[in-house]
Amino acid sequence: MNHDPGVRTMNPARIIDEHSPANIPIPDEQAAETCLTWPVAERRVAQWFEENRAALDSSNAYVENHGLPLAPSRSF
């Protein structure tokens, strides 16, 4: 069991509660997990990118302006 509070696990019951349209009961928890896991994960990834956009843009700008930090050491 993962005790790291920063790591979220996919709990089907929670996913159903949070994302079931109009709270329509879904009889099969396995089917609910299958149907909802990917869209929920995609939404979480999109949210992470939005929350971290400034840091990503800053890193990309640095590389554009200065190149890769260890580029002179590359052998290819």
Stockholm file with secondary structure:
# STOCKHOLM 1.0

chainA/1-76         MNHDPGVRTMNPARIIDEHSPANIPIPDEQAAETCLTWPVAERRVAQWFEENRAALDSSNAYVENHGLPLAPSRSF
#=GR chainA/1-76 SS CCCCTTCCCCCHHHHHHHHSGGGCCCSCHHHHHHHHHHHHHHHHHHHHHHHTHHHHHHHHHHHHHHCCTTGGGCCC
#=GC SS_cons        CCCCTTCCCCCHHHHHHHHSGGGCCCSCHHHHHHHHHHHHHHHHHHHHHHHTHHHHHHHHHHHHHHCCTTGGGCCC
//
